C-alpha cells in the first residue's frame, strides 16, 4: 500500500467542505483519502486500517500530542486526557481481511467490516436490525447463525482489527473512579481540521483583502510566510486607521 501523508491546505479544505452535513463515517473516509494514491479506495479499507492512517495523518499534520476532555461518569468532573498519538497505534487488519470461526459445530468465515459497510447501515434506526444487516453483509453466503455463533464471530472480528476500537483507561483525579472510555481518532481529527480551516480562512480573507491575492496563491505560501504577511498587513492597517 502506497502511503504518503502530505499537508495540502487546498485538499484539506476541499475535504472539509465535502464533509459538511455528512456523517462521521463519510468524514473519516474523506480524510483518509488524503493519505495519497492507493489501489483501493478508503471506503473499502477495514475500519482499523482507516483509523491507523488517520493517526498517521494527525501526527504528520498536527504533531504527536493529543489533548482532550471527558466527564467522569461517577462525579461529573472533567478529566483531562493527554497522550502521544503513537500510544494508540496498534495493529490493524489488512485490506480484504477475514476471520474463520468454528461455532455451532461448523466453520464460519466473516469479512472484516469497512466504512462502506457502516455507510450501508446509517439510515437504519433499530440497532438489532442494523446488527443483523451487518452480519448478513459480512457473511454473504451463510445461513443465519445462532446467537452463540454470532458472539464468537463478533469477538473474532474485534480481535482481528484492534485499531478499530481504541479504549483509554482513566482515573478521575477528583473522586478516584476508574473508567474505560473510547477514543475516536476520526472525530478528533475532524474537529482539529475544522478549527484549522476556520483559522486558515480568516488568514486568506485578511491577505486577499490586503494584497488582492487569490486563495490558491495564499494557500501555496508556507504557514510561516503567511503569518509574516498577516503581521505586516495588520501593522499597515493600524497605520492607516
C-alpha positions as CSV (number, residue, x, y, z in Angstrom):
1,X,0.0,0.0,0.0
2,X,1.3,3.4,-1.0
3,X,1.1,5.9,1.8
4,X,2.3,9.4,1.5
5,X,0.9,11.8,4.1
6,X,1.3,15.4,3.0
7,X,-0.1,18.7,4.2
8,X,-2.0,20.1,1.3
9,X,-4.2,23.1,2.5
10,X,-6.3,23.2,-0.6
11,X,-7.1,19.5,-0.5
12,X,-7.8,19.6,3.3
13,X,-10.2,22.5,2.8
14,X,-11.9,20.7,0.0
15,X,-12.4,17.6,2.1
16,X,-13.8,19.7,4.9
17,X,-16.2,21.3,2.6
18,X,-17.3,18.0,1.1
19,X,-17.9,16.6,4.6
20,X,-20.2,19.4,5.7
21,X,-23.5,18.0,6.8
22,X,-22.4,14.4,6.3
23,X,-21.9,11.5,8.8
24,X,-18.8,10.8,10.8
25,X,-18.1,7.8,8.6
26,X,-18.2,9.9,5.5
27,X,-15.9,12.5,7.0
28,X,-13.4,9.8,8.2
29,X,-13.2,8.4,4.6
30,X,-12.7,11.9,3.1
31,X,-9.8,12.5,5.4
32,X,-8.4,9.0,4.9
33,X,-8.4,9.6,1.1
34,X,-5.8,12.4,1.7
35,X,-3.2,9.8,2.6
36,X,-2.1,9.6,-1.0
37,X,-2.8,7.4,-4.1
38,X,-3.8,3.8,-3.5
39,X,-5.1,0.9,-5.4
40,X,-8.1,0.5,-3.1
41,X,-10.5,3.3,-2.1
42,X,-10.5,4.2,1.6
43,X,-14.2,3.2,1.7
44,X,-13.1,-0.4,1.4
45,X,-10.3,-0.4,4.0
46,X,-11.0,-2.2,7.3
47,X,-12.0,0.3,9.9
48,X,-8.8,-0.2,11.8
49,X,-6.6,0.4,8.8
50,X,-8.6,3.6,8.0
51,X,-8.1,4.8,11.6
52,X,-4.4,3.8,11.6
53,X,-4.0,6.1,8.5
54,X,-5.8,8.9,10.3
55,X,-3.5,8.6,13.3
56,X,-0.5,8.9,10.9
57,X,-2.1,11.9,9.2
58,X,-2.7,13.5,12.6
59,X,0.9,13.0,13.6
60,X,2.1,14.5,10.3
61,X,-0.3,17.4,10.3
62,X,-0.6,18.5,13.9
63,X,2.1,16.6,15.9
64,X,2.2,13.8,18.4
65,X,0.5,15.3,21.4
66,X,-3.3,14.7,21.8
67,X,-5.2,16.6,24.4
68,X,-8.9,16.3,25.1
69,X,-11.5,16.2,27.9
70,X,-14.2,13.8,29.1
71,X,-16.5,13.9,32.1
72,X,-16.2,11.4,34.9
73,X,-19.3,9.1,34.9
74,X,-19.3,8.9,38.7
75,X,-19.0,12.6,39.8
76,X,-19.2,14.6,36.6
77,X,-15.9,16.3,37.0
78,X,-13.9,16.9,33.8
79,X,-10.9,14.6,33.2
80,X,-8.0,15.9,31.1
81,X,-6.6,13.3,28.7
82,X,-3.1,13.9,27.4
83,X,-1.1,11.3,25.5
84,X,1.0,10.7,22.4
85,X,-0.7,9.7,19.2
86,X,1.8,6.8,18.8
87,X,0.5,5.3,22.0
88,X,-2.8,4.4,20.4
89,X,-1.3,2.9,17.2
90,X,-1.9,-0.8,17.3
91,X,-2.0,-3.5,14.5
92,X,-4.8,-3.2,12.0
93,X,-6.4,-5.7,9.7
94,X,-5.2,-5.6,6.0
95,X,-7.5,-4.9,3.1
96,X,-9.8,-7.8,2.3
97,X,-9.1,-9.5,5.7
98,X,-11.5,-12.1,7.1
99,X,-11.7,-14.4,10.1
100,X,-12.6,-18.0,10.5
101,X,-14.6,-19.2,13.5
102,X,-15.9,-22.6,14.5
103,X,-19.2,-22.4,16.2
104,X,-22.4,-24.5,16.2
105,X,-20.2,-27.4,15.1
106,X,-19.3,-25.8,11.8
107,X,-16.8,-23.2,10.4
108,X,-17.8,-19.6,9.6
109,X,-15.8,-17.1,7.5
110,X,-16.6,-13.5,8.1
111,X,-15.1,-10.5,6.3
112,X,-13.7,-7.6,8.5
113,X,-16.1,-4.6,8.2
114,X,-15.2,-1.5,6.3
115,X,-16.5,2.1,6.1
116,X,-18.7,1.0,3.1
117,X,-20.4,-1.5,5.4
118,X,-21.1,1.2,8.0
119,X,-22.5,3.6,5.5
120,X,-25.0,1.0,4.5
121,X,-26.4,1.0,8.0
122,X,-26.7,4.7,8.5
123,X,-30.4,5.0,7.7
124,X,-31.4,2.2,10.0
125,X,-32.9,3.2,13.3
126,X,-33.2,-0.2,15.0
127,X,-29.8,-1.4,16.4
128,X,-30.8,-5.1,16.3
129,X,-31.8,-4.8,12.6
130,X,-28.6,-2.9,11.9
131,X,-26.5,-5.7,13.5
132,X,-28.4,-8.3,11.6
133,X,-27.9,-6.4,8.3
134,X,-24.1,-6.1,9.0
135,X,-23.8,-9.7,9.9
136,X,-25.5,-10.8,6.7
137,X,-23.1,-8.5,4.7
138,X,-20.0,-9.9,6.4
139,X,-21.3,-13.5,6.0
140,X,-22.9,-13.2,2.5
141,X,-23.0,-17.0,1.7
142,X,-24.1,-18.3,5.1
143,X,-27.5,-19.1,6.7
144,X,-28.3,-17.0,9.8
145,X,-26.0,-18.2,12.7
146,X,-27.4,-18.8,16.2
147,X,-26.6,-16.2,19.0
148,X,-23.7,-18.3,20.2
149,X,-22.0,-18.2,16.8
150,X,-22.8,-14.5,16.4
151,X,-21.0,-13.8,19.7
152,X,-18.0,-15.8,18.6
153,X,-17.8,-14.2,15.2
154,X,-18.1,-10.7,16.7
155,X,-15.3,-11.4,19.2
156,X,-13.1,-12.8,16.4
157,X,-13.7,-9.7,14.2
158,X,-12.8,-7.4,17.1
159,X,-9.6,-9.3,17.9
160,X,-8.6,-9.3,14.2
161,X,-8.8,-5.5,13.9
162,X,-7.9,-3.9,17.3
163,X,-7.2,-0.5,15.8
164,X,-10.9,-0.2,15.0
165,X,-11.8,0.5,18.7
166,X,-9.3,2.4,20.9
167,X,-10.2,2.3,24.6
168,X,-8.5,4.6,27.2
169,X,-8.1,3.6,30.8
170,X,-8.7,6.6,33.0
171,X,-8.9,7.5,36.7
172,X,-10.8,10.6,37.9
173,X,-8.5,12.9,39.9
174,X,-11.4,14.2,41.9
175,X,-13.2,11.0,43.1
176,X,-10.7,8.3,42.1
177,X,-13.2,6.4,40.0
178,X,-11.7,4.2,37.2
179,X,-13.2,4.2,33.8
180,X,-12.6,2.9,30.3
181,X,-13.7,5.3,27.5
182,X,-13.5,5.1,23.7
183,X,-11.3,7.4,21.7
184,X,-12.4,8.2,18.2
185,X,-9.5,9.4,16.1
186,X,-11.7,10.2,13.1
187,X,-14.0,12.5,15.2
188,X,-11.0,14.1,17.0
189,X,-9.1,14.8,13.8
190,X,-12.1,16.2,12.0
191,X,-12.6,18.7,14.9
192,X,-9.0,19.7,14.6
193,X,-9.3,20.1,10.8
194,X,-12.4,22.2,11.3
195,X,-10.6,24.6,13.7
196,X,-7.6,24.8,11.4
197,X,-9.8,25.5,8.4
198,X,-11.6,28.4,10.2
199,X,-8.3,30.0,11.1
200,X,-6.9,29.4,7.7
201,X,-9.9,31.0,6.0
202,X,-9.5,34.0,8.3
203,X,-5.9,34.3,7.1
204,X,-7.0,34.0,3.4
205,X,-9.6,36.7,3.9
206,X,-7.1,39.1,5.5
207,X,-4.4,38.6,2.9
208,X,-6.8,38.7,0.0
209,X,-8.2,41.9,1.2
210,X,-4.8,43.4,1.9
211,X,-2.9,42.3,-1.2
212,X,-5.6,41.2,-3.7
213,X,-4.1,37.7,-3.9
214,X,-6.1,34.6,-4.8
215,X,-7.0,31.9,-2.4
216,X,-4.8,29.5,-4.3
217,X,-1.8,31.8,-4.2
218,X,-2.2,32.4,-0.4
219,X,-2.6,28.7,0.4
220,X,0.6,28.0,-1.6
221,X,2.6,30.1,0.9
222,X,4.2,28.3,3.8
223,X,2.3,29.0,7.1
224,X,5.3,31.0,8.4
225,X,5.3,33.2,5.3
226,X,1.5,33.8,5.6
227,X,2.0,34.7,9.3
228,X,4.7,37.3,8.3
229,X,2.4,38.9,5.7
230,X,-0.5,38.9,8.1
231,X,1.6,40.8,10.7
232,X,2.6,43.3,8.1
233,X,-0.9,43.7,6.9
234,X,-2.1,44.3,10.4
235,X,0.6,46.9,11.0
236,X,-0.3,48.7,7.7
237,X,-4.0,48.7,8.6
238,X,-3.2,50.2,12.0
239,X,-1.0,52.9,10.5
240,X,-3.7,53.8,8.0
241,X,-6.5,53.9,10.6
